[in-house]
């Protein structure tokens, strides 16, 4: 067995682990990162940027939001069922963290909203290709990785941690295995676990949430997020607390069918497997609200129905619902998306000349769906949604003339899981009696318990923001713990 010694042992090299390592290095502490994958970054490699509140970027673009305003949002959103001290500390630190990243060389495209009702807290990393979208945060991860190395952090890739080492009630290290199968015992004065949750562990997803991974639940596929860190912390007495998913909705394999996914995120006609409406479709800009509603439906899926006249209308005039991830140019690429779906045999897209034929393709009772469509079009004719009170401006009839009816199937999804252990504002992992386990810290999604029962999509960049800021918070607390 190979042995190593350092000040801080960090399990996983995502944004939380990297932030902890950099913070330790800035304060003269050595660190080792054990990363399961063959690269650093984790889910952040698919992301776009962190939350910031009260930043200079926001002020310069007249999009300022105060910490006081931001704090009021999640506390009321969750009915005060979250740790207010943890939320406040994170928000208070977030502006400094944006400058901290800029000082390393990270450039931001600006501060953005995701959709109309959200706040401009999303500090999207300036993308290398100039196009704002998924994976924009890649340059930030590379810069953070290089900064950690400059400060002396040793990073071991393809080297998953297997267990924590406890002595006299304190966490003093980690056991890991490298890619050649050699066992490693790394000892330190403190340990940070930041493994990003269990979003791709089918058994844990089923046990915790009753969902069937890749059957009725299609999250972002982030390899390696199998709950390793949570299980290690639970094994040494960490309180099991607050596990949840960042509920959203999307088409199955949405990144390979991006144009279709983008085009159907509009307030057209949304029905469940029974062929009936269940939501004000004007809420579809808020993917959490819509995902929560779809989760209550039979089969945990829904169908958005349009016709080609509506696609042409959006292509010419722009969508009813704008968001920053799904550009309006997607409507110009609609037929290309249809062609790709047909060529690949994709089972989430449907088209037919009549609504009855469409219903049969989707496995819905044709008479029920036909009646639903007739009732919906009647409401469009009088410009009044008496069922769910959708905005009159969104009531556009769907007739199927000139091109027939088109639809996609949406499933519930998630960016990943959040929570699982309880920490305080210092990143200290708490036991069942809410006492810190000496030497054991956590950061990022493993301990993100600030959303209550629903992902707060109105403060954009929240998960990545919490990851980086909680990594810094844990790192600073470790400095005091070791030097104190």
Secondary structure, 3 states (H helix, E strand, C coil): CEEEECCEEEECCEHHHHHHHHHHHHCCCCEEEECCCCCCEHHHHHCCEEECCCCHHHHHCCCCCCHHHHHHHHHHHCCCCCCHHHHHHHHHHHHHHHHHHHHHCCCEEEEECCECCCECCEEEECCCCCCCCCCCCHHHHHHHHHHHHHCCCEEECCCEEEEEEEECCEEEEEEEECCCCCEEEEECCEEEECCCCCCCCHHHHHHHHCCCECCCECCCCCCCCCCHHHHHHHHCCECEEEEEEEEEEECCCHHHHHHHHHHCCCCCEEECCCCCECCCHHHHHCHHHHHHHHHCCHHHEEEEEEEHHHHHHHHHHCCCCCECCCCHHHHHHHHHHHHHHHHCCCCCEEEECCHHHHHHHHCCCHHHHHHHHHHHHHHHHHCCCCCCCCCHHHCCCCCCCCCCEEEEEEEEEEEEEEEEECECCCCEEEECCCCEEEEEEECHHHHCCCCCCCCCCCECCHHHHHHHHHHHHHHHHHHHHHHC
